[in-house]
Amino acid sequence: MRFERCALGQCRRGKALGAYSGLAMIFHDGRLDRSGHLPRYLDLASYEDSASVPFTQSSNLLAALDASIQSTDWPMRWRRIREADAALHEGLEDAGFQIVGARERMPGIMTLAIPTQISSSLLATSMARHGYLLAGHSSYLQTRNWLQICLMGQWQDDLLEVLPKQLARQLKRARAVEV
């Protein structure tokens, strides 16, 4: 497997590819910091200067990434994510949730602004008890009181279909406790 240099400026995380965390793909536009102040493992110039991989990489992580890339029908996977995203977006709007960001955002990642009197972290915990693993515990989400839904892993269509109603139900319960 070989990755060429490109000027994209960003790359989706390995989890979007179904790979283990800990392996990153970095794309750059050719402007590299050659000051020598970066940790060696993060110094992209050292990779370029060596004309190879200057450090031992985890063969397990590389094999997992390769298996994920080779075993997935990516056009079908992204079509399924876009379709599920559109249905979920509509369901959440119908349930009265405020979705953060433009409609043209990354399909499969949805951020919800939770009313200030309810903790997004506690709401995520409540949803986990009902089988939904939503992001709400990281500091950047807690600071903004946001809840995040990501369709990068596997999901069950029937559970995804009722997620907006279940989330609204848990939000209503949390409001009742706050009163």
N, C-alpha and C positions, 0 to 999 in steps of 0.2 A: 504494500500500500504506500503510495507516495502523494504528498500534498505539495503543490506548487505555491510559490509566492503569489499573492494577489493583493489588490488594493481595496478589498472589501471593508477593512477597518473593524469588523466584528465577526464573531462566529458563535453559533448557538452552542450551548453547553452539551457535554457528552450525554447527559441524561435525556436530552431530546432525541438522541440517536439510539437510546436504549443501552448505552455503555455504562460501565462502572464509573463512579466519580473518581477524580484523581488524575485524569488524563485530559489535557487541554489541547485544542488546535488553535494556533495563533496565526492570523493573517496580518500582514503589515504592508505598508506602501513603500518600503525601502529605506525610510528614514529611521535609523537605529541609533540609540544612545551608546556611544563608544567611550564614555567617560571612565568606565571601570568602577563606577559606584554602585552598580546593581549586583545583587546576589548572583553567583555564577549560574545557578539553575534558571534564573529569569533573564539572563543576559542574552538577548536574541543575537546580538552581534557576534558572540562567541560561537553560536551555532552556524552563522553564516561564514565566519572566518575559517572554521574547521572544515567546511564543505561536506560535513556529515553531521551525525548526531554526536556531540562531544561528551555526553554522559550516558551511562547505562539506563535504559528505559525498562519499565516493567513489561516483560513479555506477556504476563497474564492480562494486563490492561490493554495492550495492543491486540492480543488475540480476541479479547471480548469485543473491542471496537470493530475489528475486522468481521467477526461473526455477526454482529448486529447489522453492519452495513450490507453484508452479503446476503443475509437471510430475510431482509425486509423488502417488501414491495413498496418503495417510497412514494411513488405517485398515489397509490391506493391509500397508504397511511395518511398522507397529508390531506387527501380528499375527505377521508373519514374524520380527521380532526377539524377541518373547515366546516363540515356539515354539522358535527356535534357542537362546535363552537357557536354557529349561527342559531341553532335551536336553543342552546343554553342561554345565550345572550338575550334572545326574545323572551324566554321563560323568566329570567331574572328581572328584565325590565317590566314585564307584566306583573311580577310579584312586588314591584315598587323599589327594587334595589338600584342604587346609584352606581353605575359602572364608570370607573376612572379611566380617562384616556380616550383617544379618538377611536372611532369605529374601525379605522384601518390599522389597528394595532396588530401585534403578532397573534395569529389564530392559535387558539389552544391555551392562551394565558389571559385570564380575566381577573381584574382587580376591582374589588368592591369597597366603597367607602361606607363604613359602618357608623351609625349614629353615635355621637360622642358619649352618650350616657351608657353605652354598651361596650364592653371590652372585646375587641376583635380576637384576642388571644383566648378568652374564655368561650367565645362563640365557636372558635375552631376546635377547642377541646370538647365542647358539647356535640358538635357535628361528628367528631371522631367516635364518640360513643354510639353513634348511629351508622357507622361504617363509612364515613366520608373523611378522607384525609386532606384537609385544606390547610394552606399556609396562613399562619397568623401569629406565629411565635417569634419570628426574627425581629430584631430591634427596629429595622427600617419600617416594617409593617406595623409594629406596635406603636411607634412614634406617630404614625399617620392614622392609626386605628383602621387599617385596611385588612381585608381578607383576600386571599388570592386562590384562585382555582386554576390548576394546570392540568391539561389533558395530554401530557407527554408520556405518561405511563399507560397502563391498561385500565379500562373502566367497563362497567356493565351498562349497556344502553338503558335498561329499565330503571336502574338506580340514578343514572344521570338525568333521565326524564323527570323524576320526582325531586331532584335536588333543589330547585327553586322553592317548591312548596315546603320541603323539609327545613330549608334554611329560614324561610319566613316563619315557620312554626317555632323554631328554636329562638329566633330573634324576638318573637312575641313573648315567649316564656321568659327570656332574659329581661325584657322590659317589665314584665309583671313582678319579677323578683326585685328589680330596682325601685319600684314604687313603694 
